[in-house]
Amino acid sequence: MPLHQVDPHRTRLRNALSATLVALACLLAPCGTLAAWATFGLADTGRYVSTMAPLAADPDVRDAVADAVGDEVARELDAGAADGTVGPFVREAVRSFTRTEAFRTAWEAGNRAVHDAVLHALRDDAATRGPVTVDLAPVTAQVRQRLAADHMPFAHRIPVEHTEVAVVPAGEVAGLRKGYHVLDAAALWLPLATVVLAVTGIAVAACRRRALTATGLGTALGGALLALAIAIGRRLTLADLPGRLHRPAAGAVYDALTATLRTASWLLLALGLTVALASWLTTRRPRRTPSAAPTAGPAPTPSPPRART
């Protein structure tokens, strides 16, 4: 009679609890990664400016900036010109300006100003309820200086005071503020909860190696779904843009901002597959079978007794 008998009902309960905890951990892993990226990546001004700085050399971004700024400057100049034909010259001058070192400096200063304005609106609940605006007067002033140096007519008429541009509409500020507070809290608690749930789920499982394999596969699936969500988000973001905007430039900005998140998703995929494969290989390790004992030969037959004489 065995000394210890496994209770099948208790085993099923342990496996069900383990499966639930592991599934929750695998579900929270990509969500925690997304929250950490938004809080520690996008919400850090220094990282944001460093991420956006290389885009000053991107041709699509430079063309988009040149068209936007050039159209505004040309509109102001054409209003004071007699024939209204200075627009093409202004756009060409602005396009030339985007290839200078001064544009890179203005690009970084503009991105820093935009980021500071948005962060102030998201973090401060007592901030203005209107739209989030940023003053781009330094950029316009540098453009005007460049045009004046090229002896462009009416360059001195370009306004540089109170050149505020709305970067976030007033109706979206409240929703973005609530979302930011949620992500800020989730960035700390979701990764911790993921680790606790995964470790607990593996510990209570009746077969821990099988639970570890399932955790690895679930983590890899979460990383793959996160990478897919990034790709779908890119397509939806570009599809919602107005036709007048440069979609290649918007795509370059999206790719730059989500580069760290894409890397994290691939790391989740690789880590999960590595853990699952290692666990599976140790489970499938061949076991040594005891060698069979040598069989004894047939017993010798006794010889018949000899008759006495």
DATA-V605044 format. One record per pair of residues at least 6 apart in sequence whose ideal C-beta (glycine too) atoms are under 8 Angstrom apart, sorted by sequence separation. I is the first residue (numbers start at 1). GAP is how many residues later the second one is. D is the distance in Angstrom with one decimal. If there is no record, write none. Layout:
I;GAP;D
I;GAP;D
This chain:
41;6;5.8
42;6;6.3
55;6;4.7
56;6;7.3
78;6;4.3
97;6;5.7
121;6;4.9
202;6;5.5
205;6;3.6
241;6;5.9
40;7;7.9
41;7;7.8
120;7;6.1
121;7;7.5
148;7;4.4
78;8;6.3
147;8;3.9
148;8;6.5
168;8;6.7
77;9;5.0
78;9;5.9
202;9;4.7
238;9;5.0
241;9;5.7
77;10;7.4
201;10;6.1
202;10;5.5
121;11;4.5
144;11;5.8
147;11;7.2
74;12;6.7
144;12;7.4
238;12;5.9
74;13;3.8
77;13;5.9
202;13;6.3
237;13;7.1
238;13;5.8
118;14;5.5
144;14;4.3
201;14;6.9
117;15;5.4
143;15;7.1
74;16;4.5
117;16;6.8
144;16;6.3
238;16;7.4
70;17;7.8
73;17;5.2
74;17;6.3
117;17;4.7
198;17;5.4
234;17;6.9
237;17;5.9
140;18;6.4
140;19;7.4
141;19;4.6
70;20;5.6
71;20;7.5
114;20;4.8
140;20;4.9
234;20;5.3
70;21;3.7
73;21;6.5
113;21;4.9
233;21;8.0
234;21;7.5
113;22;6.9
70;23;7.9
113;23;7.5
137;23;4.8
140;23;5.2
67;24;7.1
70;24;4.0
110;24;7.5
137;24;6.5
234;24;7.5
66;25;6.7
69;25;5.3
70;25;7.0
137;25;7.4
233;25;7.8
110;26;6.0
137;26;4.6
135;27;7.2
136;27;5.0
66;28;4.8
110;28;7.5
135;28;6.2
136;28;7.6
230;28;5.4
66;29;4.2
109;29;5.8
110;29;5.5
135;29;5.3
136;29;5.6
109;30;7.5
134;30;6.8
66;31;7.7
133;31;4.3
134;31;5.8
230;31;6.1
63;32;7.4
66;32;5.1
106;32;6.3
133;32;6.4
230;32;5.7
62;33;7.5
65;33;5.8
106;33;4.6
133;33;5.1
134;33;5.6
132;34;6.9
133;34;6.9
63;35;8.0
131;35;4.2
132;35;5.4
226;35;7.5
227;35;6.4
230;35;6.7
62;36;4.1
106;36;5.3
131;36;7.9
132;36;3.8
62;37;7.0
131;37;6.1
65;38;7.9
131;38;5.4
226;38;7.6
227;38;4.1
103;39;7.8
131;39;4.3
226;39;4.0
227;39;6.6
102;40;5.5
130;40;5.0
62;41;7.6
129;41;6.8
132;41;6.3
224;41;7.6
56;42;8.0
65;42;7.7
131;42;7.1
223;42;4.8
226;42;6.7
227;42;7.2
130;43;7.9
223;43;6.7
102;44;7.4
129;44;7.1
223;44;7.2
97;45;7.5
129;45;7.9
223;45;3.0
224;45;5.5
97;46;5.9
100;46;7.7
127;46;8.0
222;46;6.0
223;46;3.5
56;47;6.4
57;47;7.6
121;47;6.7
223;47;7.7
56;48;4.4
220;48;7.0
223;48;7.7
94;49;6.1
97;49;5.0
118;49;6.4
219;49;5.8
220;49;5.0
223;49;6.2
96;50;8.0
117;50;6.7
118;50;6.2
220;50;7.8
222;50;7.4
53;51;7.4
56;51;4.2
220;51;7.7
221;51;7.3
55;52;7.6
56;52;7.4
121;52;5.7
125;52;6.9
219;52;6.3
220;52;3.0
93;53;6.8
114;53;5.4
219;53;3.3
220;53;4.7
53;54;7.3
93;54;5.5
122;54;6.0
218;54;7.0
52;55;7.6
53;55;5.6
121;55;7.8
122;55;5.2
216;55;7.8
217;55;6.4
52;56;7.6
121;56;7.0
216;56;4.7
217;56;7.8
219;56;7.1
220;56;6.7
90;57;7.1
93;57;6.0
123;57;7.3
215;57;7.8
216;57;6.7
53;58;7.7
122;58;4.3
216;58;7.2
49;59;5.8
52;59;4.6
93;59;6.2
216;59;3.4
217;59;4.7
215;60;6.9
216;60;3.1
215;61;7.9
216;61;7.5
49;62;5.5
90;62;6.9
213;62;7.8
214;62;7.9
216;62;7.9
48;63;7.0
49;63;5.2
89;63;6.8
212;63;6.6
213;63;5.0
216;63;6.3
212;64;7.9
49;66;6.9
86;66;7.4
213;66;4.3
45;67;6.4
48;67;5.0
73;67;7.7
86;67;6.5
212;67;4.4
213;67;5.5
86;68;6.9
45;70;5.1
69;70;7.2
73;70;6.4
209;70;5.4
213;70;7.2
45;71;6.3
69;71;7.6
81;72;7.2
81;73;6.0
209;73;6.7
210;73;7.4
45;74;6.9
69;74;6.2
73;74;7.6
80;74;5.2
209;74;4.9
43;76;6.5
77;76;7.7
77;77;4.7
80;77;5.2
77;78;7.7
77;80;6.6
76;81;6.3
77;81;7.3
76;82;5.7
76;83;6.7
73;85;5.8
43;137;7.5
43;141;7.7
39;144;5.6
38;145;4.8
39;145;5.4
40;147;6.6
35;148;4.8
39;148;3.8
38;149;7.2
35;151;4.0
36;151;4.7
35;152;4.3
32;154;7.1
36;154;7.8
31;155;7.2
32;155;7.5
35;155;5.5
36;155;6.5
32;158;3.3
33;158;7.9
31;159;5.7
32;159;4.3
32;161;7.6
28;162;5.4
32;162;5.4
28;165;5.9
29;165;5.1
28;166;4.5
25;168;8.0
25;169;5.1
28;169;7.0
25;170;7.7
25;172;3.9
26;172;7.8
24;173;5.1
25;173;3.9
22;175;7.4
21;176;4.9
22;176;6.4
25;176;6.3
21;177;7.4
24;177;8.0
21;179;5.4
22;179;3.9
67;179;7.1
21;180;3.2
22;180;7.2
20;181;7.5
64;181;7.1
19;182;7.5
64;182;3.7
18;183;4.7
21;183;7.3
63;183;6.3
17;184;7.6
18;184;7.2
65;184;8.0
61;185;8.0
64;185;3.7
18;186;5.1
60;186;6.1
63;186;7.0
64;186;7.9
17;187;5.5
18;187;3.7
18;188;7.6
60;188;3.9
61;188;4.6
22;189;6.1
26;189;6.8
29;189;7.9
60;189;4.3
14;190;5.4
15;190;6.4
25;190;6.7
29;190;5.6
14;191;6.3
15;191;5.5
58;191;7.3
60;191;7.8
61;191;5.7
14;192;4.9
15;192;7.8
22;192;5.5
26;192;3.0
30;192;4.2
34;192;6.9
60;192;5.5
61;192;7.1
18;193;5.1
22;193;5.1
25;193;7.3
26;193;5.7
29;193;4.6
30;193;6.7
33;193;6.4
29;194;7.7
58;194;5.1
11;195;4.8
19;195;7.4
23;195;6.7
26;195;6.8
27;195;7.0
30;195;6.1
22;196;6.2
26;196;5.2
30;196;4.0
55;197;6.0
55;198;6.4
30;199;7.8
52;201;7.4
55;201;5.9
54;202;7.2
52;204;6.5
51;205;5.4
52;205;8.0
51;206;6.4
51;208;7.4
42;215;6.8
41;219;5.3
41;220;7.5
37;223;6.0
37;224;4.5
34;227;6.9
37;227;6.5
33;228;7.3
33;231;5.0
33;232;7.0
30;235;7.2
33;235;6.6
30;238;6.8
29;239;6.2
